[in-house]
Amino acid sequence: MDVLKVSSKSNPVSVAGAIAGIIREKGKVEVQGIGAGAVNQALKSVAVARGYLTPGGIDIVCVPAFVSVEVNGETKTALKLTVETR
């Protein structure tokens, strides 16, 4: 599964375009964010992507979960949003 890593500085519209493209191609994508700002941008991106996909008859759902990721040798907790077609 493709993984999109989102930061607090990510542009939600750009990330939404990437989400929509992967959903159209593969039907499923994982979006990860570490920290409140990154999670905020990730959720906004999923909402915008839904707006892109719905007119084409594609409905998506988002399943949140926590995941441990290694960043510079440190283990951190990230929020993982699995986005898939319904």
N, CA, C and O atoms as a MOPAC input file, in Angstrom:
PM7 MOZYME 1SCF
protein

 N      0.84000 1    -1.17400 1     0.00000 1
 C      0.00000 1     0.00000 1     0.00000 1
 C      0.88700 1     1.23900 1     0.00000 1
 O      1.91300 1     1.28100 1     0.68000 1
 N      0.48500 1     2.24000 1    -0.76400 1
 C      1.22900 1     3.49800 1    -0.81300 1
 C      1.05000 1     4.26200 1     0.49300 1
 O     -0.03400 1     4.26200 1     1.07700 1
 N      2.12500 1     4.91700 1     0.95100 1
 C      2.09000 1     5.70300 1     2.18000 1
 C      2.44900 1     7.14300 1     1.84700 1
 O      3.49400 1     7.41400 1     1.25500 1
 N      1.56900 1     8.06600 1     2.23300 1
 C      1.83700 1     9.49900 1     2.09700 1
 C      2.14900 1    10.03800 1     3.47300 1
 O      1.35000 1     9.89100 1     4.39700 1
 N      3.30300 1    10.66200 1     3.61900 1
 C      3.69100 1    11.25400 1     4.89800 1
 C      3.40800 1    12.74600 1     4.83600 1
 O      3.87700 1    13.44600 1     3.93800 1
 N      2.63100 1    13.22100 1     5.80800 1
 C      2.16800 1    14.60100 1     5.82200 1
 C      2.81500 1    15.33000 1     6.99300 1
 O      2.91700 1    14.78800 1     8.09300 1
 N      3.25400 1    16.57200 1     6.74400 1
 C      3.79000 1    17.40600 1     7.81800 1
 C      2.82300 1    18.55300 1     8.07600 1
 O      1.83300 1    18.71800 1     7.36300 1
 N      3.11800 1    19.33300 1     9.09100 1
 C      2.25400 1    20.47600 1     9.41500 1
 C      2.33300 1    21.54700 1     8.32800 1
 O      1.47000 1    22.42200 1     8.25400 1
 N      3.36100 1    21.48100 1     7.48900 1
 C      3.53900 1    22.46700 1     6.43000 1
 C      3.03400 1    21.98200 1     5.07000 1
 O      3.12700 1    22.70300 1     4.07700 1
 N      2.49900 1    20.76200 1     5.02800 1
 C      1.98400 1    20.21000 1     3.77300 1
 C      0.75900 1    20.99700 1     3.31300 1
 O     -0.04800 1    21.45000 1     4.12500 1
 N      0.63800 1    21.14700 1     2.00400 1
 C     -0.52200 1    21.81800 1     1.41700 1
 C     -1.64200 1    20.78500 1     1.26800 1
 O     -1.49400 1    19.82900 1     0.50700 1
 N     -2.77600 1    20.96400 1     1.98900 1
 C     -3.85000 1    19.96900 1     1.94200 1
 C     -4.39900 1    19.71300 1     0.53500 1
 O     -4.78600 1    18.58600 1     0.22500 1
 N     -4.43800 1    20.72800 1    -0.30800 1
 C     -4.95300 1    20.55200 1    -1.66800 1
 C     -4.01800 1    19.65600 1    -2.47900 1
 O     -4.48200 1    18.80800 1    -3.24200 1
 N     -2.71900 1    19.83500 1    -2.32100 1
 C     -1.74700 1    18.98700 1    -3.02100 1
 C     -1.82200 1    17.54400 1    -2.53700 1
 O     -1.81100 1    16.60900 1    -3.33800 1
 N     -1.89700 1    17.37100 1    -1.22300 1
 C     -1.99600 1    16.01900 1    -0.66000 1
 C     -3.30400 1    15.36600 1    -1.10800 1
 O     -3.33400 1    14.17300 1    -1.40900 1
 N     -4.38900 1    16.15300 1    -1.15100 1
 C     -5.68200 1    15.63100 1    -1.58600 1
 C     -5.60400 1    15.12100 1    -3.02600 1
 O     -6.17000 1    14.07600 1    -3.34600 1
 N     -4.91600 1    15.84200 1    -3.88100 1
 C     -4.73400 1    15.39900 1    -5.25800 1
 C     -4.00200 1    14.07400 1    -5.32500 1
 O     -4.35200 1    13.20000 1    -6.11800 1
 N     -2.98100 1    13.92600 1    -4.48700 1
 C     -2.23100 1    12.67100 1    -4.43900 1
 C     -3.11500 1    11.53600 1    -3.92400 1
 O     -3.09000 1    10.43100 1    -4.46600 1
 N     -3.88800 1    11.80600 1    -2.88600 1
 C     -4.80400 1    10.79400 1    -2.34400 1
 C     -5.79100 1    10.36000 1    -3.42000 1
 O     -5.98600 1     9.16600 1    -3.64600 1
 N     -6.41200 1    11.33000 1    -4.08200 1
 C     -7.40300 1    11.01700 1    -5.11400 1
 C     -6.79600 1    10.19200 1    -6.24300 1
 O     -7.41600 1     9.24300 1    -6.72300 1
 N     -5.59200 1    10.55000 1    -6.66500 1
 C     -4.92900 1     9.80800 1    -7.73500 1
 C     -4.64900 1     8.37000 1    -7.35300 1
 O     -4.87600 1     7.45700 1    -8.14700 1
 N     -4.15800 1     8.16100 1    -6.14100 1
 C     -3.85100 1     6.79800 1    -5.68800 1
 C     -5.13600 1     5.99700 1    -5.50200 1
 O     -5.18200 1     4.81300 1    -5.83800 1
 N     -6.17600 1     6.63000 1    -4.97100 1
 C     -7.45400 1     5.93300 1    -4.79600 1
 C     -8.00700 1     5.49600 1    -6.15100 1
 O     -8.48600 1     4.37200 1    -6.29400 1
 N     -7.94300 1     6.37400 1    -7.13300 1
 C     -8.44300 1     6.01800 1    -8.47700 1
 C     -7.65300 1     4.85000 1    -9.07500 1
 O     -8.21100 1     3.99000 1    -9.75700 1
 N     -6.34700 1     4.83900 1    -8.80800 1
 C     -5.48000 1     3.82200 1    -9.39300 1
 C     -5.49900 1     2.50900 1    -8.62000 1
 O     -5.60100 1     1.43200 1    -9.20700 1
 N     -5.39800 1     2.61100 1    -7.28700 1
 C     -5.22300 1     1.40100 1    -6.47400 1
 C     -6.36100 1     1.11600 1    -5.49700 1
 O     -6.48700 1    -0.00700 1    -5.01000 1
 N     -7.19700 1     2.12400 1    -5.20400 1
 C     -8.33400 1     1.90600 1    -4.31300 1
 C     -8.04400 1     2.04500 1    -2.83400 1
 O     -8.95700 1     1.94600 1    -2.01400 1
 N     -6.76700 1     2.27700 1    -2.47200 1
 C     -6.41000 1     2.33400 1    -1.04600 1
 C     -5.09900 1     3.09400 1    -0.87600 1
 O     -4.18100 1     2.94200 1    -1.68200 1
 N     -5.01100 1     3.91000 1     0.17400 1
 C     -3.78800 1     4.64500 1     0.47700 1
 C     -3.70400 1     4.87400 1     1.98000 1
 O     -4.72600 1     4.95300 1     2.66200 1
 N     -2.49900 1     4.97800 1     2.48600 1
 C     -2.26900 1     5.26000 1     3.90100 1
 C     -1.65700 1     6.65100 1     4.01300 1
 O     -0.70200 1     6.97900 1     3.30900 1
 N     -2.21900 1     7.46700 1     4.91000 1
 C     -1.72500 1     8.81700 1     5.14400 1
 C     -1.23800 1     8.86900 1     6.59100 1
 O     -1.98700 1     8.53400 1     7.50900 1
 N      0.01900 1     9.28800 1     6.79900 1
 C      0.59200 1     9.32700 1     8.14500 1
 C      0.97300 1    10.74400 1     8.52900 1
 O      1.43800 1    11.52700 1     7.70100 1
 N      0.76500 1    11.06400 1     9.80900 1
 C      1.17100 1    12.35000 1    10.33500 1
 C      1.64000 1    12.21700 1    11.77400 1
 O      1.06500 1    11.46200 1    12.55800 1
 N      2.69100 1    12.95900 1    12.11400 1
 C      3.19500 1    12.96800 1    13.48700 1
 C      2.98800 1    14.37400 1    14.03600 1
 O      3.53800 1    15.33900 1    13.50600 1
 N      2.20600 1    14.48600 1    15.08600 1
 C      1.94600 1    15.78700 1    15.70300 1
 C      0.59700 1    16.35100 1    15.27900 1
 O      0.04200 1    15.97700 1    14.24600 1
 N      0.08700 1    17.25600 1    16.09900 1
 C     -1.24600 1    17.81300 1    15.88000 1
 C     -1.36900 1    18.54500 1    14.54500 1
 O     -2.36900 1    18.38200 1    13.84700 1
 N     -0.37800 1    19.33900 1    14.18400 1
 C     -0.42700 1    20.08700 1    12.92700 1
 C     -0.45800 1    19.18000 1    11.71600 1
 O     -1.20300 1    19.42700 1    10.76700 1
 N      0.33900 1    18.14200 1    11.74400 1
 C      0.39100 1    17.20400 1    10.62500 1
 C     -0.91600 1    16.42300 1    10.50600 1
 O     -1.41200 1    16.19700 1     9.40200 1
 N     -1.46500 1    16.01600 1    11.63700 1
 C     -2.73300 1    15.27900 1    11.62600 1
 C     -3.85100 1    16.18500 1    11.11000 1
 O     -4.72000 1    15.72500 1    10.36900 1
 N     -3.84200 1    17.45200 1    11.48800 1
 C     -4.82600 1    18.41200 1    11.00900 1
 C     -4.76400 1    18.52100 1     9.48300 1
 O     -5.79600 1    18.46500 1     8.81500 1
 N     -3.56400 1    18.67500 1     8.93600 1
 C     -3.40600 1    18.78200 1     7.48300 1
 C     -3.84000 1    17.49100 1     6.78400 1
 O     -4.43900 1    17.53400 1     5.70900 1
 N     -3.54000 1    16.34900 1     7.39400 1
 C     -3.90700 1    15.06100 1     6.81300 1
 C     -5.42800 1    14.91100 1     6.73500 1
 O     -5.95700 1    14.47100 1     5.71500 1
 N     -6.12400 1    15.27500 1     7.80400 1
 C     -7.58300 1    15.15800 1     7.81000 1
 C     -8.23100 1    16.11500 1     6.81500 1
 O     -9.19400 1    15.75900 1     6.13600 1
 N     -7.69800 1    17.32800 1     6.73500 1
 C     -8.21500 1    18.27300 1     5.74500 1
 C     -8.00900 1    17.71700 1     4.33800 1
 O     -8.87400 1    17.86500 1     3.47400 1
 N     -6.88800 1    17.09300 1     4.11600 1
 C     -6.58800 1    16.50900 1     2.80200 1
 C     -7.57200 1    15.40500 1     2.43600 1
 O     -8.00800 1    15.32100 1     1.28800 1
 N     -7.92200 1    14.56400 1     3.39400 1
 C     -8.88100 1    13.48600 1     3.13400 1
 C    -10.24100 1    14.08100 1     2.78500 1
 O    -10.91800 1    13.59000 1     1.88100 1
 N    -10.64800 1    15.13800 1     3.49600 1
 C    -11.93800 1    15.78000 1     3.21000 1
 C    -11.96300 1    16.38100 1     1.80800 1
 O    -12.95400 1    16.25000 1     1.09000 1
 N    -10.87300 1    17.04000 1     1.41900 1
 C    -10.79600 1    17.62600 1     0.08300 1
 C    -10.78700 1    16.52300 1    -0.97700 1
 O    -11.44500 1    16.64600 1    -2.01000 1
 N    -10.04500 1    15.45000 1    -0.72100 1
 C     -9.98400 1    14.32900 1    -1.66500 1
 C    -11.36800 1    13.72000 1    -1.86600 1
 O    -11.72400 1    13.32600 1    -2.97600 1
 N    -12.13300 1    13.64700 1    -0.80800 1
 C    -13.50200 1    13.11500 1    -0.92700 1
 C    -14.31900 1    13.98400 1    -1.87300 1
 O    -15.10700 1    13.47800 1    -2.67300 1
 N    -14.12600 1    15.29300 1    -1.77700 1
 C    -14.80500 1    16.21200 1    -2.68200 1
 C    -14.39200 1    16.01000 1    -4.13000 1
 O    -15.20400 1    16.19700 1    -5.03600 1
 N    -13.14500 1    15.63100 1    -4.35900 1
 C    -12.67400 1    15.34700 1    -5.71700 1
 C    -13.27100 1    14.04900 1    -6.26200 1
 O    -13.58400 1    13.95400 1    -7.44900 1
 N    -13.42600 1    13.04900 1    -5.38700 1
 C    -13.79600 1    11.70900 1    -5.82900 1
 C    -15.30700 1    11.47700 1    -5.91600 1
 O    -15.76700 1    10.72400 1    -6.77400 1
 N    -16.06600 1    12.10700 1    -5.04800 1
 C    -17.50700 1    11.86300 1    -4.98000 1
 C    -18.23900 1    12.13600 1    -6.29300 1
 O    -19.08900 1    11.33200 1    -6.67600 1
 N    -17.95000 1    13.23700 1    -7.00400 1
 C    -18.65600 1    13.46800 1    -8.27600 1
 C    -18.43400 1    12.36000 1    -9.31200 1
 O    -19.26100 1    12.16900 1   -10.20200 1
 N    -17.34000 1    11.64400 1    -9.19800 1
 C    -17.04400 1    10.54500 1   -10.10900 1
 C    -17.61800 1     9.21200 1    -9.64900 1
 O    -17.34900 1     8.17100 1   -10.24800 1
 N    -18.41300 1     9.25200 1    -8.57700 1
 C    -19.03900 1     8.02800 1    -8.08300 1
 C    -18.16400 1     7.20100 1    -7.16900 1
 O    -18.48300 1     6.04500 1    -6.89200 1
 N    -17.06500 1     7.76700 1    -6.69200 1
 C    -16.17000 1     7.04000 1    -5.77800 1
 C    -16.37900 1     7.58300 1    -4.37100 1
 O    -16.14600 1     8.76400 1    -4.11200 1
 N    -16.82000 1     6.71100 1    -3.46100 1
 C    -17.00800 1     7.10100 1    -2.06700 1
 C    -15.86400 1     6.49700 1    -1.25700 1
 O    -15.50700 1     5.33500 1    -1.44900 1
 N    -15.29200 1     7.28900 1    -0.35200 1
 C    -14.16800 1     6.80000 1     0.44900 1
 C    -14.51200 1     6.81200 1     1.93600 1
 O    -15.38500 1     7.55200 1     2.39000 1
 N    -13.80400 1     5.97400 1     2.67100 1
 C    -13.88300 1     5.95400 1     4.12900 1
 C    -12.46500 1     6.08900 1     4.66600 1
 O    -11.49300 1     5.76800 1     3.98300 1
 N    -12.36400 1     6.56700 1     5.89500 1
 C    -11.08100 1     6.80000 1     6.53300 1
 C    -11.07100 1     6.06100 1     7.87000 1
 O    -11.93900 1     6.28500 1     8.71400 1
 N    -10.09600 1     5.18800 1     8.05900 1
 C     -9.98400 1     4.41700 1     9.28800 1
 C     -8.71400 1     4.85900 1    10.02200 1
 O     -7.60900 1     4.60100 1     9.54600 1
 N     -8.86100 1     5.52700 1    11.18400 1
 C     -7.68400 1     6.00100 1    11.91700 1
 C     -7.10100 1     4.92100 1    12.83000 1
 O     -7.81900 1     4.06200 1    13.34000 1
 N     -5.78800 1     4.98600 1    13.02200 1
 C     -5.09800 1     4.08000 1    13.94300 1
 C     -3.75800 1     4.69300 1    14.32200 1
 O     -3.23400 1     5.54500 1    13.60500 1
 N     -3.21000 1     4.26100 1    15.43900 1
 C     -1.87000 1     4.68200 1    15.83000 1
 C     -0.86200 1     3.67100 1    15.31100 1
 O     -1.14600 1     2.47600 1    15.23500 1
 N      0.32200 1     4.16400 1    14.95200 1
 C      1.37900 1     3.29800 1    14.45900 1
 C      2.71300 1     3.85600 1    14.96200 1
 O      2.88100 1     5.07100 1    15.06800 1
 N      3.65500 1     2.97100 1    15.26900 1
 C      4.99800 1     3.39300 1    15.67500 1
 C      5.87200 1     3.49400 1    14.43800 1
 O      5.91800 1     2.57500 1    13.62100 1
 N      6.56500 1     4.61900 1    14.30700 1
 C      7.47500 1     4.82300 1    13.18200 1
 C      8.82800 1     5.25800 1    13.71700 1
 O      8.92300 1     5.86000 1    14.78700 1
 N      9.87000 1     4.94700 1    12.96200 1
 C     11.21100 1     5.33000 1    13.37200 1
 C     11.64200 1     6.55900 1    12.57600 1
 O     11.61800 1     6.56400 1    11.34500 1
 N     12.03600 1     7.59800 1    13.31100 1
 C     12.48700 1     8.84200 1    12.69700 1
 C     13.84800 1     9.18700 1    13.30100 1
 O     13.95400 1     9.43800 1    14.50200 1
 N     14.87200 1     9.19900 1    12.47700 1
 C     16.23500 1     9.50100 1    12.93600 1
 C     16.64800 1     8.64500 1    14.12600 1
 O     17.23500 1     9.15200 1    15.08100 1
 N     16.34600 1     7.35700 1    14.07400 1
 C     16.73400 1     6.43400 1    15.13000 1
 C     15.84700 1     6.47400 1    16.36000 1
 O     16.09300 1     5.74200 1    17.31800 1
 N     14.81800 1     7.31700 1    16.35500 1
 C     13.89000 1     7.44100 1    17.47700 1
 C     12.54600 1     6.84300 1    17.09200 1
 O     12.09900 1     6.99800 1    15.95600 1
 N     11.90100 1     6.16400 1    18.02600 1
 C     10.57000 1     5.63700 1    17.76900 1
 C      9.54100 1     6.67700 1    18.18400 1
 O      9.55200 1     7.16700 1    19.31400 1
 N      8.64700 1     7.00700 1    17.24800 1
 C      7.60000 1     7.98800 1    17.52100 1
 C      6.24900 1     7.37200 1    17.17900 1
 O      6.15700 1     6.42300 1    16.40100 1
 N      5.20900 1     7.93500 1    17.77800 1
 C      3.85500 1     7.48300 1    17.48200 1
 C      3.24500 1     8.41200 1    16.44600 1
 O      3.22700 1     9.63100 1    16.62000 1
 N      2.75000 1     7.82900 1    15.37600 1
 C      2.10600 1     8.59300 1    14.30800 1
 C      0.64500 1     8.18400 1    14.23400 1
 O      0.26600 1     7.10200 1    14.68300 1
 N     -0.16600 1     9.05500 1    13.66700 1
 C     -1.54500 1     8.70200 1    13.37700 1
 C     -1.58200 1     8.25200 1    11.92000 1
 O     -1.11800 1     8.95000 1    11.01900 1
 N     -2.14400 1     7.07500 1    11.72100 1
 C     -2.25800 1     6.50300 1    10.37700 1
 C     -3.71300 1     6.56100 1     9.97400 1
 O     -4.58600 1     6.09100 1    10.70400 1
 N     -3.97900 1     7.14100 1     8.80400 1
 C     -5.32500 1     7.17300 1     8.26300 1
 C     -5.34900 1     6.28600 1     7.02700 1
 O     -4.75200 1     6.61700 1     6.00200 1
 N     -6.04300 1     5.15900 1     7.12900 1
 C     -6.18400 1     4.28600 1     5.97700 1
 C     -7.40800 1     4.76700 1     5.21400 1
 O     -8.52300 1     4.73700 1     5.73400 1
 N     -7.20000 1     5.20500 1     3.99300 1
 C     -8.28000 1     5.72000 1     3.15500 1
 C     -8.51500 1     4.70700 1     2.05600 1
 O     -7.59200 1     4.32600 1     1.33600 1
 N     -9.77200 1     4.27100 1     1.93100 1
 C    -10.10500 1     3.26200 1     0.92800 1
 C    -11.50900 1     3.49600 1     0.38700 1
 O    -12.31500 1     4.20900 1     0.98400 1
 N    -11.77600 1     2.88100 1    -0.74700 1
 C    -13.10300 1     2.99900 1    -1.32300 1
 C    -14.09300 1     2.20100 1    -0.50300 1
 O    -13.74900 1     1.19200 1     0.11300 1
 N    -15.33800 1     2.67600 1    -0.50700 1
 C    -16.37800 1     2.00100 1     0.25800 1
 C    -17.03900 1     0.97100 1    -0.60900 1
 O    -17.95300 1     0.27900 1    -0.15900 1

